Amino acid sequence: MLIRKIMNFLREKKGKVNYAVPRLWIPAWYDGEVKEINGKYFVDPYEFYSKILEKLTKMSSEGENYLTSIATLKGENDPSWIKHSKMYSMLVRTTTSYNHKGFGRFEPDDVLGYRESGTFLKAIAVLMYLKRLDVDTIYLLPVSKVSDLFKKGEVGSPYAVKNPIEIEDSYHDPLIDGFDVEDEFKAFVEAAHILGMRVLIDFIPRTAARDSDLIKDHPDWFYWIRIEDLPSYGPPKIPGMGFKIPDENDLEYIYSLESVRKHLEKFSPNPKEIDPQKWENVVRNNPENLLGEIVKEFGLITPPGFSDWINDPQPTWDDVTFLRLYLDPPKAAKRFIDYDQPPYILFDVIKASLFPGDEENIELWDYIASTVPSYQKRFGIDGIRLDMGHALPKKLEKMIMDRAREIDPAFAFIAEELDVSRDEEAKKAGYDAIIGNSWWMMPRVPDKAYEFYQDIAPNMKIPYLAAAETPDTPRIRVREFGEDLKKLVPFLLAFSPNGIFFINSGQELGEIEPMNLGLDNNDEGRAVLPPSDEFFAKLAFFDHYALHWDNHDEEVLDFLKRLSVVRGIYSDLLERGEYRPVWFDWQDGKTANASFWMDGKAVIAIGNLDKNPRGIRIDLKNTKGGDISVRRARIWDGEKWESISDESGWISVNLEGLSFSLIEVFYEEV
């Protein structure tokens, strides 16, 4: 095992007790030297990590290959495991960042030689912390090699993938120089699997960094524009159409516009096609900045990406470009363009699922479909979130799934589908879960939250990520009534029908700064920390950012620990029990409710979506749909359990504003 090799390497090193770590990273069983100085906790880093790896090796089973999926280890044959998972999202660069020197400001690599930015070695320590949160699935934002060109902040976005096969070099930890970053990722997956945690990663098949490593061998896989047209490049405005995805009937009008014709004129054949000999000379010289040489020698550059929605107000995506999935224009658009039009990008080209061409770029498709199996074979990952899979050609989308499931039939796929009305379509396409929009509806109390909880979630045809926040959204704590919603919304989502319990990195610490402004936010949303905070107005997707480990919200952390454990107790009941809406003596659309019944046991979740207190009475007979005799019952307020008695089939509960209760009932059918 890699973790054993790294453990032995660390054991041979002797450091100083001058490496600061968050108190939360130090397991209760840790018996190494720890010094507390002014609220900072210092350890010898070699001793600290070697003892964590030693603990993991003792937990492992002799001869087990932990670089295979947990489903393979358990002999599972389908991905239904994802329904009851408790998922934690992690951006390694951010989640494991910390000021290890213990003084001054954060530095990616500090004056003592420690890497303060995130690494896989530190991520292994964080796994031990997440185990205490009862997490059993790690969802990693992209770990592939990232571009540092056209950055939107201090560092490249994890979604600006320079090489989809290689692992991001900066996730290497200098404490274990001699190991490469691929070994360290293997060790991370081994550690997660030993702890019973599955590992999912983000997979980005539709775009690449604008200086992608793939350009060297395949410039024909990309679109090209003249460098002089770059300043004016962007999606053409379409008057009179509003904000929408185009349909086939829109194309004649779109392609007739002067703005669209000028847009198409900016595109060029790829540089190899223009001058094969010059291209060969440029590539032979193996320049460190190949894209820069292409600009210099050919006057061409890969264009930025943009949304497939007409009149989308968001700016161009300057750090990524689209891959050329078809060798010809969309079939529906061919009659509107000149026969000698170079390959181009427009709304319909981007939405290849709706507007396919005739000539599949099958060599590119084969490469894309081979990427996930590469991660399965090298690392034993358990699943992926397929970025914008619904916009891919259906055949390519199926190729990606089929090849992964040939290796592991229980490999899970999460669709980047925010529109819950497309749940059935996602299921038919082969997905096991969708992201959904709980992060948008549930914080909007009472109306949207009630609608989602009572009408949408119970009728979903596929599980969704039951998320109070995601890496792309505002934090739950900055929503209106956020100090109450930080508990209420996760509680309700933990007991939502069809929900996969989800914690966003830093949510459990009470973070308020968003990681990205992608959804339900604007530029003002980045400045929520006080200006005195060193991470004020920084976004983790594009800047160095460390979570506030030393100043976290102890209340919400303790609550989410308890909530995760309690949800785990009822996971089988939530998955296999009969879902029933709860009957009250009165209802005004402000008491969210769900109940699950099976084999003489029930659990009832209720939440007050109103800021005012309310007293309610639960009609157990009508909730169950038949006569029952209650043997015993108890109620949980998020901290402790108390026994309660029923009143001839009724249970009375008093709820403070924006509060909740969980009720457990043991019964016999009469």
C-alpha positions, 0 to 999 in steps of 0.5 A, spaced: 500 500 500 502 507 498 500 509 505 505 504 508 510 506 504 509 514 505 508 512 513 515 508 513 518 514 509 515 519 514 518 515 520 525 516 518 524 523 518 525 528 524 522 535 524 521 540 529 514 541 533 513 547 529 508 545 524 501 548 526 495 544 524 487 545 526 485 542 533 480 539 529 485 535 525 488 532 531 484 525 533 482 524 540 487 518 539 493 522 537 499 520 542 504 524 539 507 531 541 502 537 541 504 544 543 499 549 544 501 556 543 496 562 543 491 558 541 495 554 535 496 547 536 503 545 533 506 538 532 512 535 528 509 534 521 513 527 520 510 524 526 503 527 525 502 524 519 506 518 520 501 516 526 495 517 522 498 513 516 499 508 521 492 508 524 490 507 517 494 501 516 492 498 522 485 499 520 486 495 513 485 488 511 491 484 509 492 483 502 486 487 500 487 492 494 484 499 496 485 501 489 479 498 487 472 501 488 468 499 495 463 496 491 468 491 488 471 490 495 464 489 497 461 485 491 456 490 489 453 490 482 449 496 482 450 503 484 444 504 489 449 505 494 449 512 493 441 513 495 443 513 502 450 516 502 452 522 506 457 526 502 462 531 503 464 536 497 472 537 498 476 542 493 483 539 496 486 546 494 482 549 499 479 544 504 486 542 506 489 549 506 492 552 513 497 557 515 502 551 518 507 556 520 502 559 525 504 566 525 503 572 519 499 571 513 497 565 509 502 563 504 501 558 499 509 555 500 511 558 507 518 561 509 519 554 513 518 550 507 511 548 509 506 547 503 500 551 506 496 550 500 492 544 500 495 537 498 493 530 498 497 528 504 493 533 508 487 531 505 488 524 509 488 527 515 482 531 514 479 524 512 480 522 519 476 529 521 470 527 516 469 520 519 467 524 526 462 527 521 460 520 519 461 522 512 461 516 508 462 519 501 467 524 498 466 528 492 472 531 490 472 537 485 477 536 479 483 534 481 486 534 474 492 538 472 490 545 472 492 551 467 495 557 470 493 561 463 487 566 463 486 566 471 480 569 474 484 570 480 491 568 484 490 561 481 487 557 476 480 554 476 480 547 478 475 547 472 480 549 467 483 542 466 490 543 462 490 535 462 485 531 464 489 524 465 494 528 469 493 530 477 494 537 479 502 538 481 500 543 486 497 537 490 504 534 492 506 535 499 514 537 500 514 533 506 514 527 502 519 529 496 520 523 493 513 521 492 509 524 486 503 527 486 499 521 483 502 516 488 499 521 493 492 521 490 493 513 490 494 514 498 488 518 499 483 513 495 486 508 499 485 511 506 478 513 504 477 506 502 480 503 508 475 508 512 469 506 508 469 512 504 467 512 497 471 517 492 467 521 487 470 526 482 468 531 478 469 530 470 469 535 465 468 532 458 466 538 454 471 544 455 478 544 456 483 549 458 485 554 453 492 552 453 490 544 453 496 539 453 491 536 447 493 542 443 500 539 441 497 532 438 490 535 436 489 542 434 483 539 430 480 538 436 479 545 438 476 551 435 480 557 433 480 565 432 484 570 430 488 574 435 486 581 433 478 578 434 479 576 441 478 583 444 471 583 441 469 576 442 463 574 445 456 571 444 452 575 439 446 578 442 440 576 439 434 581 439 427 579 441 429 572 444 430 573 451 434 568 455 433 561 452 436 555 449 434 555 442 430 550 438 430 549 431 425 554 429 430 559 432 436 558 427 433 561 421 433 568 425 439 567 429 443 565 423 440 571 419 443 576 424 449 581 422 451 580 429 452 572 428 455 573 421 460 577 424 461 572 429 462 567 424 467 571 421 472 571 427 473 563 426 479 560 422 481 553 420 486 550 425 494 552 425 496 545 422 491 545 417 493 552 415 501 550 414 503 543 416 510 544 415 510 551 420 506 547 425 511 541 425 516 546 426 513 549 432 511 543 435 518 540 434 521 546 438 517 543 444 515 550 447 513 551 454 508 555 452 505 552 446 499 557 445 503 563 445 508 560 440 501 559 436 499 566 437 506 568 435 507 564 428 500 563 426 496 569 429 491 564 432 488 563 439 483 558 442 476 562 444 473 563 451 467 559 452 460 562 453 453 559 455 449 555 451 443 560 453 441 566 448 442 573 451 446 570 458 448 576 461 454 572 464 461 574 461 465 569 457 469 564 460 476 566 459 480 560 462 476 555 458 474 553 451 470 548 448 472 541 445 470 540 437 465 534 438 463 534 431 467 535 425 461 539 421 456 544 423 449 542 426 445 538 421 439 543 423 444 549 421 448 547 415 443 551 410 444 557 413 452 557 413 457 558 407 460 551 405 467 554 406 465 556 413 471 554 418 469 550 425 465 555 429 462 556 436 455 558 437 449 556 442 447 550 438 454 548 437 455 548 444 448 544 445 450 538 442 445 534 445 440 538 441 443 540 435 448 534 433 452 534 427 453 528 422 460 527 423 462 525 430 469 527 432 470 519 434 477 520 435 476 525 441 470 521 443 474 515 444 479 519 448 474 522 452 470 516 454 477 513 456 479 518 461 474 515 467 476 508 466 483 511 466 482 513 473 478 507 475 484 503 473 489 507 476 486 509 483 479 505 484 474 511 484 467 510 485 463 515 481 463 521 478 459 528 477 459 528 469 459 536 468 454 538 463 453 531 461 446 533 458 449 538 453 453 532 450 451 528 444 447 522 447 452 517 444 458 520 447 454 520 454 452 513 453 460 511 451 462 514 458 457 511 462 458 504 458 465 504 459 466 505 466 460 500 468 464 495 464 469 496 469 465 497 475 457 495 474 456 499 481 460 505 478 455 511 480 454 517 475 451 524 478 448 529 473 449 536 473 442 537 472 439 543 476 432 543 473 428 538 477 423 537 472 428 533 468 429 528 473 426 522 469 430 524 463 436 523 467 434 517 470 433 514 463 440 517 460 443 512 466 444 517 471 444 515 479 443 522 482 442 529 480 444 535 483 437 538 483 435 545 486 434 544 494 440 549 495 435 554 491 428 553 494 429 550 501 433 557 504 427 561 501 422 560 507 416 559 507 413 558 500 419 555 496 421 551 501 414 548 502 413 547 495 420 543 494 419 539 501 412 537 500 411 537 492 418 536 489 422 532 493 417 526 494 416 525 487 423 525 484 424 519 480 431 519 481 435 521 488 438 528 488 443 532 492 440 534 499 444 540 499 443 547 503 449 550 499 454 547 494 460 550 491 457 554 486 452 557 491 451 562 497 453 559 503 447 558 507 449 562 513 448 568 509 441 567 507 435 571 510 434 568 517 441 564 515 443 563 523 436 559 523 436 556 517 444 553 518 440 548 522 433 547 519 435 546 512 440 541 513 435 537 518 429 537 513 434 535 507 437 530 512 430 527 512 427 528 505 425 523 501 430 521 495 435 526 498 442 524 498 445 528 505 450 533 502 455 537 506 459 543 502 466 544 504 466 549 510 459 549 511 460 545 518 465 550 520 460 556 519 463 559 513 460 565 510 464 566 504 462 563 497 467 558 493 464 561 487 459 566 484 456 561 479 449 560 482 444 565 485 449 570 486 452 576 484 459 580 484 457 583 491 456 576 494 463 575 494 464 581 499 461 578 505 467 577 510 469 583 514 475 587 510 480 585 516 479 578 514 485 576 509 481 572 505 476 578 504 473 578 497 477 571 495 473 566 491 476 559 493 475 557 485 480 562 483 484 564 489 488 561 495 483 561 501 483 557 507 477 555 511 476 558 518 478 552 522 481 556 528 474 560 528 469 556 526 462 555 528 462 550 534 454 550 534 453 548 527 459 543 527 456 539 533 449 539 530 451 536 523 455 531 527 449 529 531 445 530 525 449 525 520 449 520 526 442 520 527 440 520 519 445 514 519 441 510 524 434 511 520 438 510 513 434 503 511 428 506 514 428 512 509 430 508 503 426 502 504 420 505 508 413 508 506 413 515 505 407 519 507 405 526 508 404 528 515 397 529 518 396 535 522 390 538 526 391 544 522 396 546 516 397 553 513 403 551 508 408 553 513 410 546 517 414 542 512 413 534 514 415 527 512 414 521 515 417 514 513 414 507 516 416 500 516 415 494 520 413 497 526 417 503 526 416 510 524 420 517 523 417 523 522 420 530 521 417 536 521 420 543 521 417 550 522 418 554 516 415 561 519 419 565 524 413 565 529 412 559 534 407 554 533 403 548 536 401 542 532 398 536 533 400 530 529 394 525 527 398 518 527 392 514 524 391 518 518 399 519 517 400 512 517 393 510 513 390 505 518 389 504 525 395 503 529 397 502 537 403 506 539 408 502 543 413 508 545 415 514 542 421 519 543 422 526 540 429 529 538 430 537 538 437 536 534 441 535 541 437 530 545 432 525 545 426 525 550 420 520 551 413 523 549 406 519 550 401 519 544 394 522 546 390 516 543 393 517 536 395 524 537 402 527 538 403 534 540 409 538 538 411 546 540 416 549 535 419 555 536 420 559 529 424 556 524 425 550 528 424 543 527 423 536 531 424 529 529 419 524 532 421 516 532 415 512 533 414 504 535 407 502 533 403 496 532 398 495 526 391 494 529 
